[in-house]
Amino acid sequence: MTKDAAQFLIFMAMLLGSAFIGGLAIDQRWARGLEIPIGFGWVFLILVSTGFIIGGKQGAKALLSSTLLMWTLAAIGALLIAWLAIAGAGHSL
């Protein structure tokens, strides 16, 4: 088995395993109201483990930091668009 095939199998096992565990956790009575933190934790786990599978510790850091940067930039862009929409609606009144 090639290195790429082994990495793919590890990735698939991690993805399906974490989805199974996340699904079991979300379905529990104690998880009511904690869906959003559990979801963020699940996404964090997926990003870090995928980065680690691909590039080790450096890959995990790079994938997590670049994802956080892109989400921050997307939130800033959304706030700018909302501000422009609100300002435009004020002119049309």
GINOR-V216189 format. One record per residue. RES is the residue in one letter. PHI is phi as a letter, one per 30 degrees, with the letter a starting at -180 (none if undefined). NEAR is the number of other C-alpha atoms within 12 Angstrom. D_FIRST is the distance of its C-alpha to the first C-alpha in Angstrom with 1 decimal. Layout:
((RES,PHI,NEAR,D_FIRST) (RES,PHI,NEAR,D_FIRST))
//
This chain:
((M,none,8,0.0) (T,d,8,3.8) (K,d,11,6.7) (D,d,12,8.3) (A,d,13,6.3) (A,d,14,6.6) (Q,d,21,10.1) (F,d,17,10.9) (L,d,19,10.4) (I,d,20,12.4) (F,d,23,14.9) (M,d,18,15.4) (A,d,19,16.0) (M,d,25,18.4) (L,d,23,20.1) (L,d,16,20.8) (G,d,19,21.7) (S,d,27,24.1) (A,d,21,25.6) (F,d,15,26.3) (I,d,20,27.9) (G,d,27,29.8) (G,d,17,31.1) (L,d,16,32.3) (A,d,21,34.0) (I,d,23,35.7) (D,d,16,37.1) (Q,d,15,38.9) (R,d,11,42.6) (W,d,12,42.4) (A,d,17,40.2) (R,d,13,43.1) (G,j,13,44.0) (L,c,17,40.9) (E,d,20,38.7) (I,d,14,38.7) (P,d,16,37.8) (I,d,25,35.1) (G,d,21,33.8) (F,d,15,33.9) (G,d,21,32.2) (W,d,26,29.4) (V,d,22,29.0) (F,e,22,29.1) (L,d,25,26.4) (I,d,28,24.1) (L,d,30,24.9) (V,d,30,24.5) (S,d,32,21.2) (T,d,31,19.7) (G,d,26,21.1) (F,d,23,19.8) (I,d,30,16.2) (I,d,25,16.5) (G,b,17,18.9) (G,i,16,19.9) (K,d,17,23.6) (Q,d,18,24.7) (G,d,19,22.6) (A,d,23,24.1) (K,d,22,27.6) (A,d,21,27.3) (L,d,27,26.1) (L,d,24,28.8) (S,d,18,31.5) (S,d,18,31.0) (T,d,20,31.0) (L,d,19,34.1) (L,d,14,35.7) (M,d,14,35.1) (W,d,14,36.4) (T,d,14,39.4) (L,d,14,40.1) (A,d,14,39.8) (A,d,14,42.3) (I,d,14,44.7) (G,d,14,44.5) (A,d,14,45.3) (L,d,14,48.2) (L,d,14,49.5) (I,d,14,49.3) (A,d,14,51.0) (W,d,14,53.7) (L,d,14,54.3) (A,d,14,54.6) (I,d,14,57.0) (A,d,13,59.1) (G,d,12,59.2) (A,d,11,60.3) (G,d,10,63.1) (H,d,9,64.5) (S,d,8,64.7) (L,d,7,66.9))
//
